[in-house]
Amino acid sequence: MPRSPLYFTLVRLDDGDPASLTVIREPTQFFAQLRSYGFTEHASASSPTLAGMQTGAFLDTVAGVFSISRDRPFTYIIPDEMSRADWLAAMKEKARDPRFGLMERDGEISYCMTVPVN
């Protein structure tokens, strides 16, 4: 059985500080962690409408949940040389890449990458 899609990226908080965002996406729910210097926030949501959302709408929903329910608004950091469409395509591809995984320790999650050995 394939694993759930994992999204992880850097974001910019409203005060300008960078933060990392990690999201586990299930068909009708998600669990997300926003982490920066001095805080770690978790948020989740469940709705049948999540199942049909494209990547952009889904990630905008995650940002909205943090903005409204956790009062931690942020914007996604998209590299200057990328369009939003290209960035979303890369996020979608990376979310299913089997080399990436999650580790949990003391209630916090972080992502890791398995590097092939030649």
Secondary structure, DSSP 8 states (H G I E B T S, - for coil): -----EEEEEEEETTS-EEEEEEEE-SSEEEEEEEETTEEEEEEEE-GGGGG--HHHHHHHHHHHHHHHSS--EEE---TTS-HHHHHHHHHHHHT-TTEEEEEETTEEEEEE-----
